């Protein structure tokens, strides 16, 4: 298939993004603009020098720059501008539903009040719902390199806003910070009505995926690449229909895979796993939803049926209600049916 034809097909797919860290959508141009507005001097002297630093050998190298960038976010307007920039970008790529992670501890540890963070983000999400017709869910992540005690403090801070928050997640440095470290706070989060997800099996072993399922009781695994190492785990994922939110360009940039042709998504689809594709931290990893779909499809020679399945899987894995899911799935099928008529 000609590359331009493939990109045109991907552009037309109605898409749901379920694995997106809002702080990871912080484009260098906006970072410099907000830094200037807040009289903050960055460690890089230009947008170009900052972009050159976006070459990572592992997750930790990325996180070091990710947290540096987040430090320029001080005010409600900053969080609004960050979120609105992401939403307008994905609107142009036909993303119609987003489930967005935010990391309150990245900000509250710097003395930024919880309400400043969440209000700025939510105001942008509400504006996109009204003006761009993008539905959303908001997911609060605990930082796994910090203690469970700190996570409990974050849970307490979230409670006045829990009608805004659909669920909680677990992100940051995976190795040496297993899901079991956060079993108690996840149990408490569930009692407050939060849905549960966790990053597992990206750099960490398949054992971390088991822990996320058995100890944290998650309904979705973020990443989950390493599930292919364990036949019993694959059987469990199939039996329970647990979705995986995969992030191909992120995996490539962080050396989880060495080349896109190595990405496991087709193996997962072939086994019946509910695999989905998302952008993770698109400003740092070279692409938003369309770029992730495109580079994956090109490298693995995905068929239209596989592209359709990925899009359907994402809506089915979302936290939309049943009727909304069915509406979106029908739209995906109608779109691909229209492509078949053109062949």
Secondary structure, 3 states (H helix, E strand, C coil): CCHHHHHHHHHHCCEEEEEEEHHHHCCHHHHHHHHHHCCCCCCCCCHHHHHHCCCCCCHHHHHHHHHHHHCCCCCHHHHHHHHHHHHHHHHCCCEEEEEEEECHHHHHCCCCCHHHHHHHHHHHHHHHHHHCCCEEEEEEEEECCCCHHHHHHHHHHHHHHCCCCCEEEEECCCCCCCHHHHHHHHHHHHHCCCEEEEEECCCCCHHHHHHHHHCCCCCEEEECHHHHHCHHHHHHHHHHCCEEEECHHHHHHCCCCCCHHHCCHHHHHHHCCCEEECCECHHHHCCCHHHHHHHHHHHHCCCHHHHHHHHHHHHHHCCCCHHHHHHHHHHHHHHHHHHHHHC
